[in-house]
Amino acid sequence: MSAITKLESHEQVVTFDSQGKVVVNKTSKVSSKVIARRAIEAHSERKHLEQDFDRYYDNLLDL
């Protein structure tokens, strides 16, 4: 039951807009340190995904 409670209380603090910029949910009650960390992690993850997609499509074009 505790896992269900944690999932229900989880809120999305960081998202990306249509231009790819990080958007922070300012109505969140999460500490500013957690928000900053999640923003950095989201940016890093997005950067790595873009690099992975570029490598994947470059390999497709080489075939």
Secondary structure, 3 states (H helix, E strand, C coil): CHHHHHHHHCCCCEEECCCCCEEECCCCCCCHHHHHHHHHHHHHHHHHHHHHHHHHHHHHHHC
